[in-house]
Amino acid sequence: MCKVTVNPATDSYLIGLTGNIATGKSTVAQMLVALGAELLDADLVTHEVLAPGGAAYTEVVAAFGPDILTPEGIIQRQELGRIVFSDPEALARLEAIIHPIVTAIIDQRIAASQTPVTVIEAIKLLESGMADKYDAIWVTICSEATQVARLTSTRGLSYIDALQRIHAQPPQADKIARADVVIDTDGTLADTRAQVVTAWQSLVEGK
């Protein structure tokens, strides 16, 4: 395992990984895991808290109504997304419910981690204030054309829906301004991996 200067509050070096939708966060996260980091994925935690019995389930259903539920009582994330990505106030309301809960769970899991390097992947890492506690911020970027292609080919969104979700987020430049490391994923996987390895060696191994 690499040598790092760990965060004294957590006994782990914390990398916050973010980027706008379909910019390759998960791909970069898995590359970091292959290099020895532990991954905490805020999106997976969001799935947990929105599941029936989850910490945010009741409040989200109360805020957005029973139409977001399947007959089995499961929140349809696609339907919820359709509502909030077309209405900034609705998106802010959802985030106000979810972000504090997800952040608290992530903090608990960081505290329990035994790994010298922990990566926290979150699309709202900066906006939620999570990043303020981390040692380095990594940001993934790519062109809007690449974002659209990924959303339409891998997530089945229409061109219009893809653009709506992209434009519902802050400009990529806002995240770049906060970044310690920027990973451009417009190229091949090998290109992306080379950037990740270089940044890992520089920031984490101190080479």
C-alpha positions as CSV (number, residue, x, y, z in Angstrom):
1,M,0.0,0.0,0.0
2,C,1.2,3.5,-0.7
3,K,2.6,5.8,1.9
4,V,0.4,8.8,2.7
5,T,0.1,11.6,5.2
6,V,-3.3,10.6,6.7
7,N,-5.9,13.0,7.9
8,P,-5.5,13.0,11.7
9,A,-9.3,13.3,12.2
10,T,-10.0,10.1,10.2
11,D,-6.7,8.1,10.0
12,S,-7.2,8.0,6.2
13,Y,-6.2,10.2,3.3
14,L,-9.5,11.4,1.8
15,I,-10.0,12.0,-1.9
16,G,-13.3,13.6,-2.9
17,L,-14.1,12.6,-6.5
18,T,-16.8,14.5,-8.4
19,G,-17.8,15.7,-11.8
20,N,-21.0,16.4,-13.7
21,I,-23.2,13.7,-15.0
22,A,-21.7,11.2,-17.4
23,T,-18.2,12.6,-17.1
24,G,-16.6,9.3,-16.0
25,K,-16.6,9.5,-12.2
26,S,-17.4,5.8,-11.7
27,T,-14.7,4.7,-14.2
28,V,-12.1,6.8,-12.4
29,A,-13.3,5.5,-9.0
30,Q,-12.8,1.9,-10.1
31,M,-9.3,2.8,-11.3
32,L,-8.5,4.2,-7.9
33,V,-9.8,1.1,-6.2
34,A,-7.5,-1.0,-8.4
35,L,-4.6,1.2,-7.2
36,G,-5.6,0.4,-3.5
37,A,-8.1,2.9,-2.4
38,E,-11.4,2.2,-0.7
39,L,-14.5,3.6,-2.4
40,L,-17.5,5.2,-0.7
41,D,-20.1,5.9,-3.4
42,A,-22.6,8.5,-2.4
43,D,-25.0,7.4,-5.1
44,L,-25.2,3.9,-3.7
45,V,-25.9,5.4,-0.3
46,T,-28.6,7.5,-1.8
47,H,-30.2,4.3,-3.2
48,E,-30.1,2.9,0.4
49,V,-31.8,5.9,2.0
50,L,-34.5,6.0,-0.7
51,A,-35.3,2.3,-0.4
52,P,-38.5,1.4,1.6
53,G,-37.5,1.8,5.3
54,G,-34.5,4.0,4.3
55,A,-33.8,7.1,6.3
56,A,-35.1,9.5,3.5
57,Y,-37.9,7.4,2.2
58,T,-40.8,8.7,4.1
59,E,-39.9,12.4,3.8
60,V,-39.2,12.1,0.0
61,V,-42.6,10.4,-0.6
62,A,-44.3,13.0,1.5
63,A,-42.6,15.8,-0.5
64,F,-43.2,14.4,-4.0
65,G,-46.3,12.3,-3.6
66,P,-47.3,8.7,-4.2
67,D,-47.1,9.0,-7.9
68,I,-43.3,8.4,-7.7
69,L,-43.9,4.9,-6.2
70,T,-44.3,1.6,-7.9
71,P,-47.3,-0.6,-6.9
72,E,-44.8,-2.3,-4.5
73,G,-44.0,1.0,-2.8
74,I,-40.5,1.5,-4.3
75,I,-39.5,5.0,-5.3
76,Q,-39.0,5.2,-9.1
77,R,-35.8,7.1,-9.4
78,Q,-36.5,7.8,-13.1
79,E,-39.8,9.4,-12.3
80,L,-38.3,11.3,-9.4
81,G,-35.6,12.5,-11.7
82,R,-38.1,13.6,-14.3
83,I,-39.7,15.8,-11.7
84,V,-36.7,17.4,-10.2
85,F,-34.5,17.9,-13.3
86,S,-37.3,20.0,-14.8
87,D,-37.9,22.1,-11.7
88,P,-34.9,23.7,-9.9
89,E,-37.0,24.3,-6.8
90,A,-38.0,20.6,-6.6
91,L,-34.4,19.6,-7.1
92,A,-33.3,21.9,-4.2
93,R,-36.1,20.4,-2.0
94,L,-34.9,16.8,-2.8
95,E,-31.3,17.7,-2.1
96,A,-32.2,19.4,1.2
97,I,-33.7,16.1,2.3
98,I,-31.1,13.7,1.0
99,H,-27.8,15.5,1.4
100,P,-27.6,15.7,5.2
101,I,-28.6,12.1,5.6
102,V,-26.1,10.8,3.0
103,T,-23.3,13.0,4.3
104,A,-23.8,11.6,7.9
105,I,-23.7,8.0,6.6
106,I,-20.6,8.7,4.6
107,D,-18.9,10.3,7.6
108,Q,-19.7,7.2,9.7
109,R,-18.2,4.9,7.1
110,I,-15.1,7.1,6.7
111,A,-14.6,6.9,10.5
112,A,-14.9,3.1,10.3
113,S,-12.5,2.7,7.4
114,Q,-9.2,0.8,7.9
115,T,-7.8,1.8,4.5
116,P,-5.1,4.5,4.3
117,V,-6.7,6.1,1.2
118,T,-10.5,6.5,0.9
119,V,-12.2,7.9,-2.2
120,I,-15.6,9.5,-1.7
121,E,-17.5,9.7,-5.0
122,A,-20.3,12.2,-5.1
123,I,-21.8,14.2,-7.9
124,K,-22.8,16.9,-5.4
125,L,-19.5,16.7,-3.4
126,L,-18.9,20.5,-3.6
127,E,-22.4,21.8,-3.5
128,S,-23.3,19.8,-0.4
129,G,-20.2,20.9,1.5
130,M,-18.9,17.4,1.8
131,A,-15.6,18.3,0.1
132,D,-14.6,20.8,2.8
133,K,-13.4,18.0,5.0
134,Y,-11.3,16.1,2.4
135,D,-7.6,16.2,1.6
136,A,-7.8,16.5,-2.2
137,I,-10.6,17.1,-4.7
138,W,-10.5,15.2,-8.0
139,V,-12.8,16.3,-10.8
140,T,-13.7,14.4,-14.0
141,I,-14.6,16.4,-17.1
142,C,-15.5,15.7,-20.7
143,S,-17.2,17.5,-23.6
144,E,-21.0,17.9,-23.6
145,A,-21.2,15.8,-26.8
146,T,-19.5,12.9,-24.9
147,Q,-21.9,13.4,-21.9
148,V,-24.9,13.2,-24.3
149,A,-23.5,10.1,-26.1
150,R,-23.0,8.3,-22.8
151,L,-26.4,9.2,-21.4
152,T,-28.3,8.2,-24.5
153,S,-26.3,5.0,-25.1
154,T,-25.8,3.6,-21.6
155,R,-28.8,5.1,-19.7
156,G,-31.4,5.1,-22.5
157,L,-32.2,8.8,-22.2
158,S,-33.5,10.7,-25.2
159,Y,-31.3,13.5,-26.5
160,I,-33.6,16.1,-25.0
161,D,-33.7,14.4,-21.6
162,A,-29.9,14.1,-21.6
163,L,-29.5,17.8,-22.3
164,Q,-32.0,18.6,-19.6
165,R,-30.0,16.7,-17.0
166,I,-26.7,18.1,-18.1
167,H,-28.0,21.7,-18.1
168,A,-29.6,21.2,-14.7
169,Q,-26.1,21.0,-13.2
170,P,-23.6,23.8,-12.5
171,P,-21.0,24.4,-15.2
172,Q,-18.1,22.1,-15.2
173,A,-15.9,25.2,-14.8
174,D,-17.2,25.6,-11.3
175,K,-15.9,22.2,-10.3
176,I,-12.6,22.7,-12.1
177,A,-12.0,25.9,-10.1
178,R,-12.1,23.8,-6.9
179,A,-10.1,20.9,-8.2
180,D,-6.7,19.7,-7.1
181,V,-6.7,17.2,-9.9
182,V,-8.7,17.3,-13.2
183,I,-9.2,14.0,-15.2
184,D,-10.3,14.5,-18.8
185,T,-12.2,11.4,-19.9
186,D,-12.9,12.4,-23.5
187,G,-10.1,10.1,-24.7
188,T,-9.6,6.3,-24.5
189,L,-9.7,4.4,-21.2
190,A,-5.9,4.1,-21.5
191,D,-5.6,7.9,-21.6
192,T,-7.8,8.2,-18.6
193,R,-5.9,5.5,-16.7
194,A,-2.6,7.3,-17.4
195,Q,-3.9,10.5,-15.9
196,V,-5.3,8.7,-12.8
197,V,-2.0,6.9,-12.2
198,T,0.0,10.1,-12.5
199,A,-2.2,11.9,-10.1
200,W,-2.2,9.0,-7.7
201,Q,1.5,9.0,-7.6
202,S,1.8,12.7,-7.2
203,L,-0.9,13.3,-4.6
204,V,-1.0,10.0,-2.7
205,E,2.4,8.4,-3.0
206,G,4.2,11.8,-2.9
207,K,6.3,11.0,-5.9
